[in-house]
């Protein structure tokens, strides 16, 4: 479902062809991503030659995948999520580029929080849901 950037179709020599640097991404309100960041417009860093293949968009969204982050012009899919999963979020950018030991990226923070809450739920399935806030760090 991921393929070479459309601008690279027919290009064999790959030198200097990456999608690099910071790109703006618009987030769907209420999505896991928007909740993690606490806003609906972000900027994230890229370093790749690939993109979400829109030819499969209807098939994937029809099966439950949500596209929750795109470039402002809608050309590129930046984030996908599966609702109802404790934390299924895939992103095209590199959140590790903006993460620091004492200032972890919000997606990493929320992944750990969701993992912890899910672990508590699996250990004590009949207990009240864990009071772990999954949202802005």
N, C-alpha and C positions, 0 to 999 in steps of 0.2 A: 504494500500500500504506500510505500515510500519510494520515490524514484528521483533520478537526476533532475536538477533544476531545469525548468522548461527552456531557460535561456541557453542551456548547454546541449540541447538536442542537436546531434550531428557533430558536436565538438569532440575531437579525440585527444588533443593536447590540453591537459587540465591545468597547466601552470597559470596562476593568477585568476582562477575562475570561482573562487569560493564566495559565499555570501558571508561577509565579515562585518564586525562592528555591532553597534547598538541599533536596534530597530524597535519602533513603537508597536505595541500590541494592545488591542482593545479587548477587554474581558467581559463576558456575559455577567450581568448582575446576578448575584445569588449562587454563582458557580463556586466550586471549591477553590479555584484560583483567585477569584475576586475576594472571597472570604479570607484567604491567606494573606493577600496583599493589602486588604482593607481599602481598595480602590479599583476602578475599572479601566484605568489607562496606566500602562507600565512601559518600561524600556528595558530590554534584555539583550545580552550579547550573543552573537552568532559566530560560528566557524564551521561551515559545512557546504556541501554541494547538493544536498537533497531536500526534497519537499514532500508534503502529503499529496498523494495522487488524487486529484479531484474526480477522476473517472470512477472512483469507488465510493465517493461521498454518499450517494443515495443508498447504496447497499449497506454501508457501515452505519450511517445514521438511522436507517430503517431497522437495523438490528440492535439499536440502543446506544450507540456511541454518540456523544454530544461534542460538537465543536464549540469550545468555550473561549477561545482566544484566536484572533486573526489580526493581520496587518490592517491599518485603517482603510485601505482601499479594497480589502477583502480578497486580495490575491493569494496570500499565503495563510495556511492554517498553522497556528503557533502552539495551540494547546487543545488536547482532547481529554474527555473524562467519560467515565461510565457511572451513571447515577445508581445509587443503592449499594455501591461497593464502598468498603471502609475508606479507601483512598486509591482509586485508579485515576491517575492523572499522568498523561504523557505530554512532554513539551519538546519543541524543536530546537530551542535555544539551550544554552549551557548555564544553568543556575549556579554551578560551582564556580564560575568566573566571578561572581559577585558575593560569594560566601567567605566569611572569615571565622576563625575559631571562636571568638567571643561575640560575633555578629553573624550567626548562620542565616542563610537565605530563607525567606518565609516559606517556600515550598518544602524545604528540608525540615523546618520546625514543625509544620503541620503534618508532614508524613510521620514523624516520630510521635507526635501527639495522637494521631489516628491509630498508629500501631499499638501504642500503649493502651488506649481505650479499648481497642479490639481484643487485646490480650486479656485485659481485666474481664471483658464480657465472656470470653471463652472459658476462663477459669471459674467464673461465677455466673452461669447463664440465667439464673433465676433472681439474681440481685438487681437492685436498681441500677440503671445505666450510670457509667462512670461520669463524674463531674469534670471531665477534661475538656477544656475549651479548645475547639479546633477553629481557629480564626486568626485574626491579626496577631502577630507575635509581639 
